[in-house]
Every structure is written in structure tokens, then in C-alpha cells.
Amino acid sequence: MNQLKIATAQFEHKSADKAYNLSVIDHLSKQAAEDGAKAIAFHECSITGYTFARHLSKDQMLHLAEFVPEGESIIRLTEISRKYHIAVLAGLFEKDEQDKLYKTYVCVNENGLVAKYRKLHPFINPHLTPGDSYCVFEMEGWKCGILICYDNNVIENVRATALLGADIIFMPHVTMCTPSPRPGAGFVDPELWEKREEDPTSLRAEFDGLKGRSWLMKWLPARAYDNGVYVVFSNPIGMDDDQLKNGCSMILDPFGDVIAECRQLGNEIAIATLTPQKLTQSGGYRYKNARRPDLYGHIIAAPHATVQKVAWLKEE
């Protein structure tokens, strides 16, 4: 297993405008390939847009969603990958032949679809069906996994993906800057985004405070550290429907250290070189080998009542 250059991206998507979003994915993929990256990761629903879907009926969702891999967006991603010789990871809404809907994230290379993952804990639209399996695939000799947004907050999902062999976990999100019971959480005023050139300081204070990056850094490094994996976190920046998102897409190593991060107040990529030596040097590698599932396997597997509440997602 050799060193691998990976890019993570942030950009301001447009709701339901696949052509525009794919044009940005094309541009940033080209930039990443020119900088030597072998893969680039975009955020959850980067092709379709995200938060606006809370208003959509099932018929509207079916119109927006696509079959995978037959849909036009996968064909377009394949063209981008072939043109720049880079693997592309991006998200969209998927439908199947039974009109079930999924929040899906894909990896595409020059030959087409490499991997497809359906979000286990979807909630932006009531017509979405939860996924029922993990996803681990090979890329450039590395084992890779995918977990979408809230899936990563359920820590068993990250451990399970690591135990299935993942060296890298791609974690596409649309997160932060939303209400929550935790102290300091809340929306960020969209007016600050509109005035970002004349007053970047006020916007950065909101983006980096407890509404945004400071909250992220409470838990994201722990996912990488505890499991001894590289984490590729991708998140949009700018307006997502009527909500403002703060970007800060980043790559963390198995020690939980941030080794690359987007810091511009706009579309950007960040690239890191992944080295295989860190995988076995990390504490997480030792912790996985020291596990005693005979003691707690039955506890983890025990059934429980599921409660799903999202503070900022209100019934329309």
C-alpha cells in the first residue's frame, strides 16, 4: 500500500440544480487532479442540494431522485473522472424500481460506479428509506468506507466500518449552524454571508465558534483516533436553502490530527497525503486489537427503543 493523495471539497450548492452543482464538481475535480490527488470527496447531496428537500412530496422527491448507476448524474461523474483521471465521491437522492427513496453517496472512477452507500439514519424528508448495510471498497490499494452525516454520530457505525477493514472513512455531511439542546448551538445569520467580503471577522467567529467548528472538534477527531483511521470530512459552505453552512471540510489522520482543511469563505479544496505507516502506529490500531467482544458483544447488540428528534426540522 503506497501513499495516497486525497482531496476534500466545500462549495455552495444550488437546490435542485444538478447541472450547476455538477459543473462545480467538475471544476474542483480538475483542480484536485492537477494538484496530484487521486480522489476528491464532496458533501452529502452535493449533486441535488439538501435542506430544501424537507418541503418536497414523495412525487417531487421521485422526480428529483435518480436510479444508480443508470442515472444521468452517475454518467456525468464518470465523464468527469475519465476526463481528469481522478475518483469522484458525491451525494444525491436515489430511487429504486419500487419507488423507494434513499440518501445515497457514490464513488465513481473512469470505468463507472465503484461503490454505493445508502444513509442509515436519514431524516430530511419523511419518504426516505434507511439503508441496511455498510460499505467497504478498495481504491488505489486502500480499503475505504462511507458513512453519511448522522451515521457518524452513532459511534457503533464508525467502529463497525473500521472493523470491516476500512483504512479511510469518507464522512460527507451537511451539518453545523443549526439549533440543538447543546450550549452555544443555533443558526448563523445569512446576512453575515452576504457581507462576508466587508466583514469576514464576524462571520468567521460564528463559523468557528460553538455553532460550528468548535462543536465539530469535540467529536470528529475522536472518530479517527479511537478507530485508527483516516477521516475525510466534507461539508458545504454558504446558503443551503434558507440555512447557512460553514464548510471547514477537512482530512484527519489516525492520530486525530487535522492534516488539511478548507479555510476560505467560498468554494475550495484541501489535499492531504495519506501514509500507511500511521495506520499501525496509531492508538486506535492497538485498541481494536485489544477488544474483548465476549464481554460486551451481547450488550451492544441488545435491542432498544429508537428516538429520532432533529431540533431544526419542523413539520411543514
Residue, then its C-alpha position, 0 to 999 in steps of 0.5 A: m500500500n503506497q501513499l495516497k493523495i486525497a482531496t476534500a471539497q466545500f462549495e455552495h450548492k444550488s437546490a435542485d440544480k444538478a447541472y450547476n452543482l455538477s459543473v462545480i464538481d467538475h471544476l474542483s475535480k480538475q483542480a484536485a487532479e492537477d494538484g496530484a490527488k487521486a480522489i476528491a470527496f464532496h458533501e452529502c447531496s452535493i449533486t441535488g442540494y439538501t435542506f430544501a428537500r424537507h418541503l418536497s412530496k414523495d412525487q417531487m422527491l421521485h422526480l428529483a431522485e435518480f436510479v444508480p448507476e443508470g442515472e444521468s448524474i452517475i454518467r456525468l461523474t464518470e465523464i468527469s473522472r475519465k476526463y481528469h483521471i481522478a475518483v469522484l465521491a458525491g451525494l444525491f437522492e436515489k430511487d429504486e424500481q419500487d419507488k423507494l427513496y434513499k440518501t445515497y453517496v457514490c464513488v465513481n472512477e473512469n470505468g463507472l460506479v465503484a461503490k454505493y452507500r445508502k444513509l442509515h439514519p436519514f431524516i430530511n424528508p419523511h419518504l426516505t428509506p434507511g439503508d441496511s448495510y455498510c460499505v467497504f471498497e478498495m481504491e488505489g490499494w486502500k480499503c475505504g468506507i462511507l458513512i453519511c452525516y448522522d451515521n457518524n454520530v452513532i459511534e457503533n457505525v464508525r467502529a463497525t466500518a473500521l472493523l470491516g477493514a476500512d483504512i479511510i472513512f469518507m464522512p460527507h455531511v451537511t451539518m453545523c449552524t443549526p439549533s440543538p439542546r447543546p450550549g452555544a448551538g443555533f443558526v448563523d445569520p445569512e446576512l453575515w454571508e452576504k457581507r462576508e467580503e466587508d466583514p469576514t471577522s464576524l462571520r468567521a467567529e460564528f463559523d468557528g465558534l460553538k455553532g460550528r467548528s468548535w462543536l465539530m472538534k469535540w467529536l470528529p477527531a475522536r472518530a479517527y483516533d479511537n478507530g485508527v483511521y483516516v477521516v475525510f470530512s466534507n461539508p458545504i459552505g454558504m446558503d443551503d436553502d434558507q440555512l447557512k453552512n460553514g464548510c471547514s471540510m477537512i482530512l484527519d489522520p489516525f492520530g486525530d490530527v487535522i492534516a488539511e482543511c478548507r479555510q476560505l469563505g467560498n468554494e475550495i479544496a484541501i489535499a492531504t497525503l495519506t501514509p500507511q505507516k500511521l495506520t499501525q502506529s496509531g492508538g486506535y490500531r492497538y485498541k481494536n486489537a485489544r477488544r474483548p467482544d465476549l464481554y460486551g458483544h451481547i450488550i451492544a447488540a441488545p435491542h432498544a427503543t429508537v428516538q429520532k428528534v432533529a431540533w431544526l426540522k419542523e413539520e411543514 
